[in-house]
Amino acid sequence: MARPRKTAGESTSSLYEGSDGRWHARVTMGMRPDGTIERRHVSRATQPELRAAVRELERGRDNGEHRWTEHDPTLGVWLQHWLTDIVPRTTRWKTQSTYNSQIKLHVMPTMAHIRLSELQPENLEHLYGYLLDHERSIHTVRAVHRVLRSTLNEAVRRRRMHSNPALVARAPRHDTDEVEPLTVGEAQRLLAAAAKRGNAARWSIALSLGLRQGEALGLMWSDIDLEDGTLRVRRSVQRWTWRHGCALTETGTPECARKRGAECPERTGGGIRLVDTKTKGSRRTVVLPLPLVEELKAHRAAQARRRLEVGPDWDTTHDLVFATKTGSLIDPCRDREAWLALLKDVELRHVRVHDARHTAATLLLLQGVDIRTVMSIMGWTEMATAQRYTHAVDELRRRAAQRIGDLLWTTTPAGAQR
């Protein structure tokens, strides 16, 4: 049976040039559940662009792709709802903090007013270009793209929009940054200098096992079996941002009149936290090198002596392997400062704390440890992560070529059997 013909009121679109110099259209999308007609507003810079947008809307309407919702929220309203009501139930705090920062810093200022029904891939690509023009890094722009893709996928799943424009929009490409680890000589100099400081084993673990900063700071003595020579990674230390604990005024500003949550007299939710590792791949057991076992035994003995000196002021909340002078959790910022001071002592180039992890992975690969074992030690779950270590992989390829060459093309002495 043929589809019933729509009346003029149900299919008419009107186009006009506005006083703002842009072209506007009102596209009839159909009947709402209450019997009223829904007309969608569209605006473009030129008339041809507007006509193309109107045809796209009409095509979706006629194909049954348009879904009426009671509200057609702006992107800003949806993002705030996603951050406040959806993300906290399924996402860890650190990821929530990253999402919140990327959206409020990079998306809200220029995109919050666009309605979900009008959001196009070109809007997102314009945002990416704008961020690059304002000296945001490609890494930041690609992170924003991933967040938008995630939140708009949720909007589609909840029938707030028909399709996700972030799946079509092109994020800027970039060549994968090659890791620049420390050399063997540089690592040895660092360990020699660290031996003269407290918590020296902290850097031995970083350079030999490649634990992440938070993983190393979250180690407890119950995680380490010095007799068996194994270490279990189960938790991590994080620094959470303080939030305002005071009430809000009618204008939405905190009553304490302080800009930062950390300055609020009733601040809440922040501080140094000990949390479970985020993925199953991060929870792992690692075998310790024998010299590291001996170093940890000496470190435990020194810590026990320190604990006796401090007495009742020693923090017994956690039996930490690496702790402050009073036994409490080490702030990752203070840990980073200790690393930079160590680099300065040995007059090494500036490298991040995380580059100690890169160094460990590179050294393992260069020692001929197979990639699957390295992934297990490092807590990687994707092969793509290992591909960043191209310099180490290239060296292994050269060694493999040399070995096969020696096997097949080495001259065999006369009369000898192979």
N, C-alpha and C positions, 0 to 999 in steps of 0.2 A: 504494500500500500504506500502511496506517495506521502511524503512528509507534508503536513498542513502548511499552507502558505502563510507567512507572517504578515501581519498588518503593517501599514506604513509606520505607525507609532512604535511598533516593536523592532523595526529594522533601520530607521532613519538615523543618519549621522549628519551633524552640522559642523561646518568648518568656518573659521573667521580669523582675521588678523586683529590681535589685541593692541591696546594702547602701549603695551610694553615692548612692541616691536616683534614679538613672537607670534607664531601661529598656534591657534587653539582649536580643539574639536570636542564635541559632546557626542559620544557614541552610545547608542541605545543597546544595552546588553541583554535585555529580557525582563521578565516579570519576577519581582521578589515574592517570597512566600505570603506577604500581606496583601498582594494584589497591585502594588505600586510598580511603576516602571523604573528600572535602574539605568541611569545614564552615567557613563564613565568619562571623566575629563582627561584629555591628553594634550600635551604641549610640546612643540618642537621649534627649533630656530628657523626652519624654512618650510615653505608649503610642500615641496616634494617629500621631505622627511616626515611631515605630519601625515600626508596621504598614505605613505608606506606604513606608518604606525597604525593608522585607522584600519587599513586593509588587514593588518595582522590581527588586530582585535576582532574585527568582524569575522575573519576566517576561524578564529578560535571559538567565537560565539556560535557560528553556524555549524561547526563540527562537534559541538557539545562539550568543548574543553573548558569553557568558562564555568567557574563555580561561584555562586553567590554566597557571601558570608555576611553576617549581620554587621560586621565592622570591617572596613578595609584599612587596617592600621598603617601608619607610616613605618619606615624601616627603624626609626629611632624608638618608637613605642614597642615594636616587636623585639628589638635587641635588648631593651631594658627588661622586658618580660622574660626573655630567654636567660639573661644573666642572673635575674633575681629568683625566678621560680622553677626553671628547668635544669640549668647547669649544676646548681648545688646538690641536687639529688643523685647525680650520676658521675660527678667529676671531683677529683682531688683538689685540695685548696690551692696548690701551686699552679695547677692548670687554670683554675678559676681566676686566679690573680692575673695570669698572663692574658686570658681572654678579655678580662675587664679593662686592662691597660691598653691593649691593642684597639679595642672598640672605642673607648672613650677618647683616646688620643688621636686616632687616625681615621675613624669612620664617622663618628657623631658630628664633628664640626662641619662637614660638608655634605653628608648624605642622609642625615636624620629626617629631613622633611619629605623625602620621596616615599610615595605609597608603595606597598608591596606589589599591588596590581600593575604599577607602572615601571617597576624596576627592570631594567634591561641590561644585558651583558655590557653594552657600551657605557652605561653609568659606572659599572665597576672598573672597566678599563680606563675610563677618564680619571677615576679615583687613583688608580695605580700610577698613572702618568703624573698626576698632581703631586703625589707623595715623592716620586723620584725627582720631580722638578724642585721640591722643597728639601732636597738633600737627605731624604730617607734612603736607607740602604736597600738593595735588592732583597737581602735576607728579611728585612722588616716587611717589605711589600708582599713577599710571598707568604709570610706568616699571616698577614692580614687577609690575604686571599683564602688561606686554609680555614681561618675562623669564619669568614663569610660563607664559605662553602658548607661548613658544618651547621651553622645556624639556619641557613636557608633550606638545607635538607630537612631540618626539623620543621620549618614552616610548611614545606610541601607535605610532609608526613601528616601534619595536623590540619591539612586542607586550608591553610591560610593563603596559599598561592598555588598555581597550577604546575609550574616547573621552576627549576632552580637555575637562574641566570649565571651563577658562579661556575656551573659545570660547563658553560659555553665560553665564558670570558677567558681571555688569555692573560695569564700572569706573566710578568717579565721573566725571561730565561736567564740563567747564570751558570757559568761553569762551576762545577763542584770544587770548592776550595781544597787544595791539597794540604794535608797535615804537615806541619813543620815541627817535628819532635826534637828533643834534645839528642845530642850525639852520646855515644857511650862515654867518652871522656868527660863531657859536661855533666852527665848523670853521676859519674863517679866523684867529681869535684863537689857536687851538691851534697852527696851522702857524707863525704869526709867533713864538710863544714857543718852539716846537721848533727854529726856525732858530738859536737861541742855544745849543743843546745838541748833544752828539754824537749820531750816528745819526739826525739830523733827518729824513732821507728815509724812515726806518722809518714815521713817522706820515703822511707824504705818501702813501706807498703804501697805508696802511690806509684813509685817508679818501677817496682817489680811485679805488682799484681794489678795495677791500673784501676783500683777502686775509685769511684767518683768521690768528690769532696764530702758530700753528705753521708755517703756510705762509710767512709773511713771514720768520720767524726761520730757516727752512730754505733760503732762497734762496742760490744760489751765483752767482758772476759768469758762469759758463758758461751759466746759465739766462737771462741778459739780453743782448740784442743791441741796443746803443745806437745802432748805425748804422741798423738797420732799425726801431728803436723798438718792440721786442716783449719780452715777458717770459713765460717758461714756468714753470708751477707743476708740480713733479714730486715734491716731498718735504715733510716736515713735522718739526718738532722736538717731542719729547714728553719729559715728565719721568716716568720709571718709578719705581715704589715698590720700595725695597729689601726683599729677603726674607732670612730667617735662612739662613746657610750652615752652621751648626753642627748636630750630630746632636740627635735628640730623646731625652728620657728615657723611662722606662717609662710615665710618666703622660702623655706626649705634649707636654710643655713643652720649650722649647729649653734646651740645656745651658748656654748663656751666661747664662740667667736674665734676659735683657733682654726687655721687652715688645715693643718695636718692632724690626722687621728692620733699620732704619737704624742702630740702636745695637749690633748684633751685630758682634763683631770679625771674623767671617768672612762678613759680609754679601755678598749676591750679587744679580745681576739688575737692579739699580736704576741711577739716574743719568740724565743728559740724553742722549737718543738722537735720532739722525737716521733717520727711517723714510720709506718710500715712502707717498704719499698713498693713502687707503683705497679710493677708488673711481675708476672711469674718468672719471666726471663731474668729479671734483676735479682730475684732470690736464688742464690746459688752457693755451692760449696767449692772452695778453692784449696788446692794443695800448696803448702808453704815451702819455699826453698829452705834448705837446712840452715844457712847463715841467718835468715830472717827469724827462724825458730829461736835460735840462740839470742838474737837481739831482743826479741819479745820477752824472753825469760828475764834478761837483764832489765828491761823496761818495767816489767811487773815488780821486780824486787825494788827498783828505785821508787816506784810509785807507792809501794807499801811503806817505805821509809818516810816518804813525804806525808802520807796519811797519818802516821804516828806523830809527826811533828805538828801537824795542824790540829789533831785531836778532835774534839766534839764539833768543831766548825766545818769538818769535812762533809760534803754533800753526799749522803748515802742513797739518794733517790735512784740513781743508776750506777751500776758497777762498770763505769766506762773505761775503755782501754786508753783513750786519749781524752784528757779532761783539763780543766783550768787548774790553777794552783790550789783550789779548794774543792776539787772533785766534781764540778758542775759541767754542763754542756758548753762546748766551745762555740762561740759565735762564728759562723762562716766568714764574716768580715774580718775578724781578728785572725783567723786561720790564713786568710789571703794576705794579710799584712805580714804575717810570719814568713810566708813563702817569698814575698817580695824582698824582705830583709835578707833572706838567705841568698837570693839571687845577687843582691848588692854586695854581700860579703865576698862572694867568689867572682864578682865582676862579670856576670853573665848577661847576655842580651835579655830583654824583657820577654817573658813567656807567661802564659796564664797558668793558674793552678791546674786547670783541666788538661793542659799540655803534658803534664806528668802521666796522665792516663794514655794519651796518644803515644808517648815515649814507650810505655810498657808494651802496648800493642805492637808497635813497630819492632821492638827488640825481639819479641816472641816470634814474629813472622820471619825476621832475618836469621833467627836461630834454627829455622826449618820446622817450627811447630806448625802442624797443619791448621788450615783456616777454621775448621769446625771446632777444634780444641781451643783456639784463640777466642772464638765467639763465645764458647762456654765460660772461659775464664773472665772475659770482659763483660759478660751479661748482655751481649748483643742478640737480638732476635731476628734481624734481617741481614741478608747477605749484602744489601746495598750499603750498609754502614761500613763493612770491611773494604768495599771498593774505594773508599776515600783514601786508603793507604796505598796509593798507586806506586809510590817510590819503592816500598817494600815488596809489593807484588812484582814489580819490574825486575828487582834484584833476584827474586826467586826464579823468575822466568829465565834470566841469564844463567843462573846456576844449573837449572834443569837442562838448558841447551848445551852447556859445557859437559855435563855428565853424560848425556846421550851421545855427544860427539866423542868423548873419551871412550865410551863403550863400543861404538861402531867403527870409528876411524883410527883408533890407536893401532899402530903396526905390531903384529904378533911375531915374535922371534921364530926363525925357521925351525920346524920340527916340534914346536910347542903346540899343545892342544888347549883350546879355550873351553 
